[in-house]
């Protein structure tokens, strides 16, 4: 009996993943708000009614795609910030993580970049929640660094949000190099610019006085 249940669950998970993969492929050429449920189920080869065994609607499917795209990314960046010694090593490693993530999951990154300000509210909110969590995790990592000793929680969070915003912008900029005449050279310029921008943020961190400098 348990074997039968296990097989059924595995089959259900496989179909769910097939729906996610099919939707992601179709979203290369259109927004989620214009995607039809029947397009997705036709690509997978199941009846439209079977879709509802896995997702309430396309918005919920979109939220699952956001989780696929971002869940592991901020964990990797947080680990880099905690484990790497020195600002330069942290910057190099964090930018490398973003560059590798875009190379490995371009469709996911493109989806998030498009839908961050797209027409499906649930997906916009899911992206905002993920970036909020990303910022909180980066702030926790930054708090462990000697240069952050004595910083107010508000200031640490502001610094983390600057860091996260620059990484997210870099991911979108890397995507934009696709199709360029010399895509690899263009990509390298984006990556190098990101390093310098993060260095400038780090310099600002060293001289920031926060509440002590107010008034």
N, C-alpha and C positions, 0 to 999 in steps of 0.2 A: 504493500500500500504506500509506504513512504517513498519507495523508488518511483512509483507512478506520479506521486505529487511532485517529487524532485524533477522528473522529466518534464512535467507540465509547466513548472515554474521556469525551468531553463528555456523552454520553448517560448513562453510568454516574454521573458527577458530578451530573447533573441529578436522577437518581433518588435518589441519596444525600441531596441537599439536600431533596428532596420528603419523604423519610422523617423527616428532622430537623424540618422545618416541621410535618408532620402530628403527630408526637409532641408537639411543643411546644404545638400547639393543643389536643390531647387532655389535656395535663397542666395546662391551666388549671383543670380540674375534678377532678383526682385526682392522687395521688402516683405516682412512677415505679414503686414496688413493686407497685402495684395495676393498672398499665397492662398490657394484653395485646398481645403481638406481632401477633396477627391484627387487632386494632383498628387498629393503625398501617398494616399492609399493605393492609387493606380501604380505608382512607381514601385511600391513594396509588393503589390500583387495580392492585396486583401480587400475585403468589402469595406466600404466607408463606415458601416456600423461597427466593425471590429476595432476601429480607431479608438472608440470610447471605452474599450477595455483597458486602455493604457493611459489616456489623457482625457481630461474633461473637454478641452478645446485646444485650438492652436496656440492660444496664449500660454497655457500650461506647458505645452511642448516647447515653446520658446524659452520659458523659464528654465526648463531642463537643459536646454542648449547653453544658456548663460552659465549654469552650474558646471557643465562640462568644460566650458571655455576658461573659467576663472578660478574654480575651486582650488586647483593644484598650483596655480601661478603665484598667488600671494603667499602660500606656504613656502614655496621655493625661495622667493625674495626675502621673506622673514628669516629663513634659515641662513641665507647668505649674510645678512646684516649681523646676525648673532655670531656666526662662526668665523667670518673673515676678520682678521686683525688689521686695523688701519683704514682710514677713509678711502684711500686710493684703491685698495684691494676690494673694498665693498662696492665702490662705484663700478669698477671693471666687471666684477662678478654679477652685479645686478643687471647691468646693461647686456651682458652676455646671456643671462637667463631670458630676458625679453627678446633678444634677437633669435635665440634658439626656439623659443615658444612660437614666434611668428613663422619661422621656417617649418616647424613641425605641424602647426595647426592654423594655417592661413585662413581657411574658411571660417573657423570659429572666431578668430580675431576680427575678420571682416564683418561677420554678423554682429558682434558686439559694437564695433565702431559705427555701423549703420543704425542699429536699433537703440543705441544709447539715447538718441533724441527722436526715435521713431514713433509710429502711431499706435503701438500696442502698450497700454499703460502698465499691465502686469510685468511686461518684459523691461520697460524703462525702470520700474521700481526694483526689479530683481538686479539689474545692473547697478543701480544706485546703492542698493543694500550690499552688494559684493564689494564695491569700491569703498563704502563706509567701513566694512569689515577689514578690507585691505589696509586702509589708513590706520585703523586701530591697532592692527598687528604690527605695522611698521613702527608706530609710536612706541609700542611695548619693546620692540627690538632696539630702537634708538635710546630708550631710557636706560638700557644696560651699559651704554658707552660712557667713558669718563668725561667726554666733552659735554654730556648732557646733565651732569651732576648739578643739582640746584635749580634746574629748569622747572618752571611751572608746567602743570599738565596741559594747560591750554596752549602754551608755546610749543611743547613737544608735538602736540597734535597738528598744529599749524605747519611745523616742519615736515611731519610725516605726509600731510596732504600735498605739500609742494613736491615731495619726492614721488609720491604715487602719481600725481598729475603729469609729471615729466615722463615717467615710465609709460603711462597710458598713451600720451601724445607721441612718444617715440615709436610705440608699436604701430600706431596708425600711420606715421610717417614712413616707416619701413614698408608697410603694405603699399603705399603710394609709389614706391620705387619700381614696383612690378610693371613691366612693359616699357621701362625707360631704355634708351639706346644702349647704355652700359649700366644695367641694373645692379650689378655687384659693386661697381664704383659708387653709384648713387647710394646704395645701402650703406656702404662703408662711411660715406660722408654723414649720413643720418646718425649712425652709431657713434662716430667721433664727436659730432655736435652734442649728442646726449651726454657723453662723458664730460665735456666742458661745461655744459649747463648744470650738471649735478655737482661739479667742482665749485662752481660759483655759489650754489646753494650751501655747500659745505663751508666755504669761506664766510658767508653770511652767518652761518651757525656759530663760527668761532668768535664773531664779534657782536653777537646778539646779546643785549642786556635785559630784554624782556621788561617785566614789571619794575625791576630795579632801575631801569633807565628811563622810566616814564616820568613825566613832569619836568 
